[in-house]
Amino acid sequence: MSLFRVLDTPLLVAEATAAVSAPDVGGVDLFLGVVRNHNDGRPVTRLEYHAYVSMAEKEMQRIADEIMAEIPGVRLAALHRIGSLGV
């Protein structure tokens, strides 16, 4: 199973984990990006993410297809948040 989506709602770790978990899977690696309160010495209060969603999701799937062809049996999920995200 795989899961590739761009969302304007909070991401659910359980959803991503469920998409790649299976009885024959011995581990799940998860990366969560968060908004930090600074960049290059300047304060940050929020980030605004925008995307052309249908194109972004197609590209996410294309990249995943390449990885899955190279590593048979690998399970992948990628969720990306858009909108205004606070620290």
VOGU-3710 file (C-alpha; in Angstrom, 3 decimals, decimal comma):
1> mslfrvldtp> 0,000/0,000/0,000  1,098/3,571/-0,492  -0,243/6,979/0,434  0,686/10,279/-1,229  -1,367/13,370/-0,478  -1,160/17,113/-0,021  -3,525/18,305/2,713  -4,738/21,578/4,191  -5,605/19,877/7,479  -3,320/18,552/10,229
11> llvaeataav> -1,395/15,450/9,223  -2,151/12,250/11,094  0,877/10,171/12,054  -1,389/7,150/12,558  -2,653/7,419/8,966  0,864/7,420/7,521  1,960/4,614/9,823  -1,073/2,483/8,928  -0,350/2,964/5,217  3,063/1,307/5,499
21> sapdvggvdl> 2,557/-1,154/8,346  1,955/-4,862/7,789  2,553/-8,121/9,684  5,701/-8,763/7,630  7,145/-5,270/8,224  9,766/-5,071/10,949  10,107/-1,310/11,194  8,652/2,022/10,187  10,781/5,126/9,699  8,981/8,441/10,097
31> flgvvrnhnd> 10,102/12,019/9,424  8,076/14,952/10,765  8,969/18,457/9,706  7,936/21,217/12,098  8,063/25,014/11,974  10,932/26,299/14,088  10,926/29,746/15,681  13,931/31,130/13,752  15,719/31,133/10,406  19,078/32,760/9,692
41> grpvtrleyh> 18,938/34,575/13,025  15,500/36,062/12,384  12,336/35,153/14,284  9,678/33,042/12,562  6,048/32,951/13,677  4,559/30,923/10,825  5,147/29,531/7,349  2,740/29,651/4,413  2,839/26,606/2,145  1,155/26,595/-1,257
51> ayvsmaekem> 0,994/23,877/-3,886  -0,602/22,942/-7,150  -2,055/19,889/-5,438  -2,822/17,610/-8,374  0,619/18,162/-9,903  2,377/17,736/-6,544  0,585/14,466/-5,822  1,408/13,112/-9,300  5,075/13,987/-8,778  5,084/12,379/-5,328
61> qriadeimae> 3,659/9,210/-6,911  6,222/9,313/-9,748  9,109/9,537/-7,291  7,625/6,756/-5,165  7,161/4,542/-8,235  10,880/4,903/-9,011  11,807/3,971/-5,444  9,396/1,025/-5,368  10,792/-0,268/-8,684  14,311/-0,095/-7,262
71> ipgvrlaalh> 13,406/-1,630/-3,879  10,704/-4,278/-4,352  8,397/-4,663/-1,367  9,128/-1,227/0,093  6,075/0,633/1,381  5,963/4,425/1,187  3,766/7,224/2,436  4,273/10,956/1,972  1,907/13,558/3,338  2,585/17,268/2,909
81> rigslgv> 0,734/20,088/4,614  -0,230/23,331/2,900  -1,656/26,507/4,374  -0,555/28,576/7,332  1,532/26,640/9,872  2,602/28,142/13,189  5,626/27,407/15,304
//
